[in-house]
Amino acid sequence: MPTAPAHLNSTGLCIKYSEGKGRGVFATQTIPPQKIIEISPVLLFGADEYDAHGKHTALDHYTFKWPGARLALALGLGSLFNHSENPNVSFELDTSTESIRYKTFTTIAPGEELCIFYGHNLWFLDVNASVPMPVPEGSTEPLPLLGLDDEQQVEVNPLDPDEEVPEDALPFVKLKPPLEEEDIESIRTIEVWVIDVPEVKHVGALLSWLKKTGLDDGTLGHLKRVQKSEGQTRFLITHLPTCPPLPVNLSLGKPYTIRVPSSPALTQTSLALKSSLWPTVYAPKRKGETEPWSRRKVSWARQAMMHAIGDARKARVSGDIPIAAYIPVPFDETDPLFRPVSAASRDTRHSTKHPLRHAVQNLVRSLGEAHDSQSSTESGVNGANYLLTGLSIFLTHEPCVMCSMALLHSRVKEVVYLYAMDKTGGCGGSTCLPALPGVNHRFTIWRWKVEDIGARDIILESDLDV
Ligand SMILES: C[S@@+](CC[C@H](N)C(=O)[O-])C[C@H]1O[C@@H](n2cnc3c(N)ncnc32)[C@H](O)[C@@H]1O
């Protein structure tokens, strides 16, 4: 076996041989969570070039799918991160700098291997898999990508982060159908700049001005540009934090900010509600159709669940019950001013000697306190007083009835939990709060497949679920 080369990296990463996986990337010192540990420039290949040559070579085990139907080979350490079903590093494609950023999401100990999550369709046997991987009939060897036919090769490329994961291959199951924002308080809003246009004929000039400025980048594509109401015309300028200088030759008022819906309307009820704030585009989904889960989104969810599991372990170390909750930044968040960035909390019933200090209660409380200290301009604005509007919460254990009610009252978007609490749970265990008649908000519930993550060390003693 050749000797691994020395590697110069400011976070002290090194290349070592990893049992059964070939070379891998290892830490030589403690690294905190959320730390960018590597930025790898990429070498891009066009689809035709890759099809004709690249995929018939060893490159096919290393390439990432890149937007614009291209493929990318990560230089630097980027190609050497091995796969883990419980990754400790996330990666993000940055098309503007043609690079991939790798970031830790837990504390890394010296000597620990740094791994990313390749996806579910691996072309080799994962030496650390908790559940044995399916191997093709008649084969005892790792599944070589080059052994598949051309069509499958494209299909199984594990590093296509935008490929949709079929519902039956998701590592979690849905317990409730998704429900749309059908009450005014649940509608998630963003702040935008608008201007009154006293003379309607100036709307055309404003539209051409907007086109020239490049401000119309599609971010507000779910909204109409003009609102006409009670003889007044208003023009939507931008979602950017500062308003750009407006054309001087038009008679316009002073620009000001308002809050408008942050997504299109999926139902007629939601259309009417959203359009009462600002004319919104109607983009219904087929009945029963859920938001698609791309590999990138599943990986986002996995990282969030791993974060919660990590916090539950910390709770146990400090003598508490190993239960934790984590709210990541929403997967599709584009608002640069989005708050909170993320929030985590664990159960502290033992350490505080307080029976109500459940992880969810602690989290909602800390968000409430943070919310109080924010600018007063938001208070009283639609939806702004609900702490979890549009957010997903990841929990190691199904929330109890009291916590499920707190989540409902906070207008959470979805709840994802790992271990069910059959006797005390409020999200399918003893009852299902959001399904009860008369509740004024509904949210989606997902249960993570225990066999997928299997954090057995945080299973609770049975007397806690009584
Ligand atoms: C992108 S490369 C990673 C670097 C590679 N280990 C090397 O030495 O060049 C992907 C290859 O690493 C190996 N690999 C990565 N993760 C693995 C795992 N969990 N179990 C077994 N092999 C793994 C597989 O051979 C796979 O084709």
The ligand as an SDF file (V2000), in Angstrom:
LIG
                    3D

 27 29  0  0  0  0  0  0  0  0999 V2000
  -14.9060    9.6050   -3.7040 C   0  0  0  0  0  0  0  0  0  0  0  0
  -13.9620    8.2060   -3.4040 S   0  0  0  0  0  0  0  0  0  0  0  0
  -13.3660    8.4550   -1.7540 C   0  0  0  0  0  0  0  0  0  0  0  0
  -11.8670    8.3150   -1.6450 C   0  0  0  0  0  0  0  0  0  0  0  0
  -11.3800    6.8960   -1.7970 C   0  0  0  0  0  0  0  0  0  0  0  0
  -11.4720    6.1830   -0.5220 N   0  0  0  0  0  0  0  0  0  0  0  0
   -9.9470    6.8520   -2.3190 C   0  0  0  0  0  0  0  0  0  0  0  0
   -9.0840    6.2480   -1.6870 O   0  0  0  0  0  0  0  0  0  0  0  0
   -9.7060    7.4130   -3.3880 O   0  0  0  0  0  0  0  0  0  0  0  0
  -15.2060    7.0040   -3.3070 C   0  0  0  0  0  0  0  0  0  0  0  0
  -14.7040    5.5970   -3.1090 C   0  0  0  0  0  0  0  0  0  0  0  0
  -14.2790    5.3920   -1.7600 O   0  0  0  0  0  0  0  0  0  0  0  0
  -14.6850    4.1230   -1.2750 C   0  0  0  0  0  0  0  0  0  0  0  0
  -15.5820    4.3440   -0.1330 N   0  0  0  0  0  0  0  0  0  0  0  0
  -16.0590    5.5170    0.3010 C   0  0  0  0  0  0  0  0  0  0  0  0
  -16.8220    5.3740    1.3940 N   0  0  0  0  0  0  0  0  0  0  0  0
  -16.8280    4.0460    1.6740 C   0  0  0  0  0  0  0  0  0  0  0  0
  -17.4670    3.2450    2.6760 C   0  0  0  0  0  0  0  0  0  0  0  0
  -18.2440    3.7770    3.6340 N   0  0  0  0  0  0  0  0  0  0  0  0
  -17.2810    1.9020    2.6440 N   0  0  0  0  0  0  0  0  0  0  0  0
  -16.4960    1.3430    1.6830 C   0  0  0  0  0  0  0  0  0  0  0  0
  -15.8660    2.0430    0.7130 N   0  0  0  0  0  0  0  0  0  0  0  0
  -16.0350    3.3800    0.6990 C   0  0  0  0  0  0  0  0  0  0  0  0
  -15.3880    3.4250   -2.4200 C   0  0  0  0  0  0  0  0  0  0  0  0
  -14.4600    2.6090   -3.0580 O   0  0  0  0  0  0  0  0  0  0  0  0
  -15.7720    4.5710   -3.3510 C   0  0  0  0  0  0  0  0  0  0  0  0
  -15.7910    4.1670   -4.7090 O   0  0  0  0  0  0  0  0  0  0  0  0
  1  2  1  0
  2  3  1  0
  2 10  1  0
  3  4  1  0
  4  5  1  0
  5  6  1  0
  5  7  1  0
  7  8  2  0
  7  9  1  0
 10 11  1  0
 11 12  1  0
 11 26  1  0
 12 13  1  0
 13 14  1  0
 13 24  1  0
 14 15  1  0
 14 23  1  0
 15 16  2  0
 16 17  1  0
 17 18  1  0
 17 23  2  0
 18 19  1  0
 18 20  2  0
 20 21  1  0
 21 22  2  0
 22 23  1  0
 24 25  1  0
 24 26  1  0
 26 27  1  0
M  CHG  2   2   1   9  -1
M  END
$$$$
